[in-house]
């Protein structure tokens, strides 16, 4: 692959950090498993910068994410498994292979054809590797965040026709699952019914993810928006309480709810 001075510099920095004699003690202690959580965290920080529309921060966060790739590749190179160039070559080969309408002579009508071709090529790749799972759900990683895996499972099932015809029956199912959760709470103390509550709440969350899919809403983006909203309003509550010489912990729930409503009322109307 064509080298660039800055990429060579980054690869050199990582090699130096992992040098057994002159490297960094912390970096030398790491392995694939210990670095994996940082890789996931950096991917979410990239998404956060995009949500905030902060391109300067996005540049920094993409650099942090690239560092994760370089880190994993360096550790693999030390084991004689592969190097960064092999990683880049593999993804380049894959992108050319999965875009025959761009890099070969395959004709497509639009994005739907592209997606169909992509999935067919992926199935062929799995078969070539000796994978024998022919299910429509084959190849969905168990390492994904569970909300993301839920959406992928539902989308794959939908491709073979197993799907609700629209959002209305999904909303009916949400109400049904919510009623089942309520019934489990009514059975008695949470501690004595934890397994059933976990199952029913899982069903409810799964259907909510399906509803988001029908709305063409990304579940992660929707949750990030809700988290940002909650944090913004809660911090406004804290500021109001502090301005009145009070602490949030000293206020009863009614007083806290009043502050919440004030924080909501102070926000610009959409």
Backbone torsions as a table, in degrees:
resi	resn	phi	psi	omega
1	UNK	NA	147.2	179.7
2	UNK	-61.3	132.5	-179.8
3	UNK	-88.8	151.3	173.2
4	UNK	-126.6	147.9	-177.8
5	UNK	-56.6	-41.2	-176.1
6	UNK	-71.4	-37.0	177.4
7	UNK	-67.7	-42.6	176.7
8	UNK	-60.1	-38.6	178.8
9	UNK	-62.5	-44.1	-179.5
10	UNK	-64.8	-43.5	178.2
11	UNK	-62.3	-37.4	177.6
12	UNK	-66.9	-39.2	178.3
13	UNK	-61.5	-45.7	-179.0
14	UNK	-65.6	-39.8	177.9
15	UNK	-62.0	-38.4	179.4
16	UNK	-68.1	-40.4	179.1
17	UNK	-62.8	-29.9	-178.7
18	UNK	-97.7	7.1	179.4
19	UNK	-64.7	125.7	-175.4
20	UNK	-60.8	-25.8	-176.7
21	UNK	-99.2	-39.3	-173.6
22	UNK	-118.0	8.4	-175.0
23	UNK	-82.0	-173.9	-179.6
24	UNK	-87.5	128.8	-179.5
25	UNK	-55.9	-40.1	-179.3
26	UNK	-65.8	-48.2	-178.8
27	UNK	-61.9	-35.8	-178.9
28	UNK	-69.3	-23.6	179.9
29	UNK	-79.1	-15.1	-170.7
30	UNK	-81.6	155.2	172.0
31	UNK	-137.7	-176.9	-176.3
32	UNK	-57.9	-43.3	-176.5
33	UNK	-66.6	-38.8	-177.9
34	UNK	-73.6	-27.2	-179.3
35	UNK	-85.7	-25.2	-175.8
36	UNK	-52.4	-44.2	179.1
37	UNK	-60.9	-34.5	177.5
38	UNK	-67.3	-36.7	178.8
39	UNK	-61.3	-45.4	178.5
40	UNK	-63.4	-44.6	-179.5
41	UNK	-59.9	-42.7	-178.2
42	UNK	-66.3	-35.5	177.5
43	UNK	-62.9	-40.1	178.1
44	UNK	-68.3	-33.5	178.6
45	UNK	-69.9	-30.9	171.8
46	UNK	-62.3	-47.1	179.8
47	UNK	-61.4	-38.0	179.4
48	UNK	-64.6	-41.9	178.5
49	UNK	-63.3	-38.1	177.5
50	UNK	-65.5	-43.5	178.4
51	UNK	-57.9	-38.8	-177.7
52	UNK	-83.2	-6.0	-179.6
53	UNK	65.8	27.1	-176.5
54	UNK	-99.2	94.9	-175.6
55	UNK	-71.2	-31.6	175.6
56	UNK	-63.5	-44.4	178.2
57	UNK	-67.5	-35.8	178.3
58	UNK	-60.5	-40.5	177.4
59	UNK	-58.2	-45.7	180.0
60	UNK	-65.4	-43.0	-177.1
61	UNK	-69.1	-35.8	175.3
62	UNK	-64.4	-35.5	174.9
63	UNK	-63.4	-42.7	177.9
64	UNK	-62.0	-39.9	179.3
65	UNK	-68.2	-40.4	176.7
66	UNK	-60.8	-37.6	178.1
67	UNK	-59.3	-37.4	178.3
68	UNK	-61.7	-42.5	178.3
69	UNK	-62.6	-44.7	-179.9
70	UNK	-63.2	-39.8	179.9
71	UNK	-61.6	-50.5	179.6
72	UNK	-61.8	-42.0	-179.2
73	UNK	-64.6	-38.8	178.6
74	UNK	-63.0	-43.7	179.6
75	UNK	-64.7	-38.1	178.2
76	UNK	-67.4	-38.3	178.7
77	UNK	-63.7	-38.2	178.8
78	UNK	-62.5	-28.6	179.4
79	UNK	-90.4	-1.1	-179.0
80	UNK	75.6	20.0	-176.9
81	UNK	-87.3	-55.2	177.9
82	UNK	-165.5	169.7	179.3
83	UNK	-125.1	175.6	-178.1
84	UNK	-57.3	-41.0	-179.7
85	UNK	-60.2	-34.5	178.6
86	UNK	-68.1	-37.2	177.4
87	UNK	-63.0	-48.3	-179.4
88	UNK	-63.7	-39.8	179.5
89	UNK	-65.3	-41.9	-178.3
90	UNK	-62.6	-43.8	-178.5
91	UNK	-73.1	-31.9	176.3
92	UNK	-65.4	-45.3	177.7
93	UNK	-60.1	-42.8	-178.2
94	UNK	-64.3	-44.1	-178.1
95	UNK	-64.3	-40.0	177.0
96	UNK	-66.5	-40.4	-178.5
97	UNK	-66.5	-37.7	-175.9
98	UNK	-89.7	0.5	175.1
99	UNK	-123.5	58.8	-178.9
100	UNK	-64.4	-20.5	177.5
101	UNK	-73.5	-13.8	177.3
102	UNK	-105.7	-44.4	-172.5
103	UNK	-102.7	-3.6	175.7
104	UNK	-133.5	-154.6	-173.1
105	UNK	-109.0	15.3	-178.7
106	UNK	-72.1	134.9	179.3
107	UNK	-98.1	137.2	176.5
108	UNK	-130.3	154.1	179.8
109	UNK	-90.0	-26.9	-177.6
110	UNK	177.1	-166.3	-174.9
111	UNK	-62.0	-32.4	-179.0
112	UNK	-65.5	-40.7	176.2
113	UNK	-63.7	-39.1	178.7
114	UNK	-59.8	-45.8	179.8
115	UNK	-63.4	-40.3	179.5
116	UNK	-64.0	-44.6	178.3
117	UNK	-61.9	-42.2	-179.0
118	UNK	-57.5	-47.5	-178.4
119	UNK	-67.9	-38.3	178.1
120	UNK	-63.9	-41.1	179.0
121	UNK	-65.9	-40.8	177.7
122	UNK	-61.0	-41.9	178.7
123	UNK	-62.5	-41.1	178.9
124	UNK	-64.8	-38.5	178.6
125	UNK	-63.8	-42.9	179.3
126	UNK	-64.0	-40.6	179.6
127	UNK	-64.5	-39.3	-179.7
128	UNK	-65.1	-27.2	178.4
129	UNK	-85.2	0.8	178.2
130	UNK	89.6	9.6	178.4
131	UNK	-72.6	130.4	-175.7
132	UNK	-103.6	-2.0	179.8
133	UNK	-75.8	113.1	-178.2
134	UNK	-103.5	8.9	179.6
135	UNK	-62.8	151.7	173.8
136	UNK	-61.2	-18.9	-178.4
137	UNK	-95.6	3.7	-176.8
138	UNK	-63.0	141.9	172.8
139	UNK	88.8	-0.5	177.8
140	UNK	-81.1	117.9	-172.4
141	UNK	-64.8	138.3	173.9
142	UNK	-81.2	-4.9	178.9
143	UNK	-88.7	-2.4	179.1
144	UNK	-71.1	153.8	167.5
145	UNK	-54.5	140.8	-171.0
146	UNK	-60.9	-34.5	179.0
147	UNK	-64.9	-36.9	-179.8
148	UNK	-71.7	-39.0	178.0
149	UNK	-65.3	-36.7	177.8
150	UNK	-59.5	-46.2	-179.1
151	UNK	-64.9	-40.7	179.6
152	UNK	-65.5	-41.3	177.1
153	UNK	-59.9	-45.8	-179.2
154	UNK	-64.6	-41.7	-178.5
155	UNK	-66.4	-38.9	178.7
156	UNK	-65.6	-43.6	179.1
157	UNK	-62.2	-36.7	-179.1
158	UNK	-64.3	-29.4	-178.6
159	UNK	-65.4	-23.6	177.2
160	UNK	-105.3	17.9	172.6
161	UNK	93.6	-2.4	-179.2
162	UNK	-88.7	88.6	-174.8
163	UNK	-160.7	155.7	172.4
164	UNK	-70.2	147.1	-178.0
165	UNK	-72.8	-13.1	-179.5
166	UNK	-176.9	-178.3	-176.1
167	UNK	-70.7	-27.0	-174.9
168	UNK	-58.3	-50.7	178.7
169	UNK	-67.0	-26.1	176.4
170	UNK	-67.9	-40.9	177.7
171	UNK	-64.3	-37.2	174.9
172	UNK	-60.7	-41.2	179.5
173	UNK	-66.6	-36.4	176.1
174	UNK	-59.4	-45.9	179.5
175	UNK	-62.6	-40.8	179.1
176	UNK	-62.2	-45.4	-179.7
177	UNK	-67.7	-36.3	177.7
178	UNK	-63.8	-40.1	176.6
179	UNK	-62.3	-37.5	179.8
180	UNK	-68.8	-35.6	174.9
181	UNK	-64.4	-45.0	179.4
182	UNK	-59.8	-39.2	179.9
183	UNK	-64.3	-36.8	179.0
184	UNK	-69.8	-38.4	175.1
185	UNK	-61.9	-35.4	-177.0
186	UNK	-73.3	-14.9	-177.2
187	UNK	-68.0	-26.8	-178.2
188	UNK	153.0	-165.3	-176.9
189	UNK	-56.4	142.1	-178.6
190	UNK	-57.1	-40.8	-176.7
191	UNK	-60.3	-30.7	-177.4
192	UNK	-87.5	-11.2	-175.3
193	UNK	-129.8	27.8	-172.3
194	UNK	-62.7	-42.7	-176.1
195	UNK	-62.8	-44.4	-179.9
196	UNK	-67.9	-39.5	177.8
197	UNK	-62.9	-41.1	179.0
198	UNK	-61.3	-42.6	-179.7
199	UNK	-65.1	-46.8	-177.1
200	UNK	-69.7	-38.0	176.3
201	UNK	-66.0	-36.0	175.4
202	UNK	-61.7	-43.1	177.2
203	UNK	-60.5	-42.2	-179.6
204	UNK	-63.4	-46.1	179.9
205	UNK	-64.2	-38.2	179.1
206	UNK	-61.7	-43.5	179.9
207	UNK	-69.4	-36.3	176.9
208	UNK	-62.2	-38.6	175.8
209	UNK	-63.3	-37.6	177.8
210	UNK	-65.1	-40.1	178.3
211	UNK	-62.5	-41.9	177.6
212	UNK	-61.9	-39.0	178.7
213	UNK	-62.1	-43.2	178.4
214	UNK	-64.9	-29.9	177.6
215	UNK	-83.2	-1.5	-176.0
216	UNK	57.0	37.5	177.8
217	UNK	-107.7	129.3	176.5
218	UNK	-71.9	123.3	-175.7
219	UNK	-61.1	-43.1	179.9
220	UNK	-62.2	-43.2	179.3
221	UNK	-64.8	-39.3	179.6
222	UNK	-64.8	-41.8	178.3
223	UNK	-67.2	-39.3	177.1
224	UNK	-61.2	-41.6	178.4
225	UNK	-61.9	-43.1	179.0
226	UNK	-65.2	-39.9	178.3
227	UNK	-63.7	-44.3	178.8
228	UNK	-60.8	-42.1	-178.9
229	UNK	-63.0	-46.7	179.8
230	UNK	-61.4	-45.7	-178.8
231	UNK	-62.4	-43.3	-179.5
232	UNK	-60.8	-45.4	-177.5
233	UNK	-71.2	-38.7	-179.9
234	UNK	-66.0	-40.5	177.4
235	UNK	-64.0	-35.2	176.1
236	UNK	-65.8	-37.9	175.6
237	UNK	-61.0	-46.8	179.4
238	UNK	-59.4	-41.2	-179.1
239	UNK	-65.4	-40.7	178.3
240	UNK	-64.8	-42.7	179.4
241	UNK	-63.5	-44.4	-179.5
242	UNK	-63.5	-38.3	179.6
243	UNK	-64.0	-26.4	178.6
244	UNK	-93.6	8.8	179.7
245	UNK	73.0	25.3	-177.8
246	UNK	-120.4	160.7	172.7
247	UNK	-110.2	148.7	-179.7
248	UNK	-58.6	-40.5	-176.1
249	UNK	-64.6	-24.8	-177.9
250	UNK	-84.8	-10.4	-177.8
251	UNK	-89.4	144.5	175.3
252	UNK	-78.6	173.6	-173.4
253	UNK	-64.0	-35.7	179.4
254	UNK	-64.0	-41.2	178.9
255	UNK	-67.6	-38.7	177.7
256	UNK	-65.9	-39.3	178.6
257	UNK	-63.9	-36.9	177.7
258	UNK	-63.2	-40.5	176.8
259	UNK	-64.7	-38.2	178.3
260	UNK	-61.4	-45.2	-179.6
261	UNK	-65.0	-36.0	176.7
262	UNK	-65.6	-41.5	179.6
263	UNK	-63.3	-40.1	177.4
264	UNK	-64.1	-43.1	-176.7
265	UNK	-66.7	-27.7	-177.7
266	UNK	-77.6	-14.7	-176.8
267	UNK	-76.0	146.4	177.5
268	UNK	-59.6	140.0	178.0
269	UNK	-75.4	136.9	-179.9
270	UNK	-67.5	NA	NA
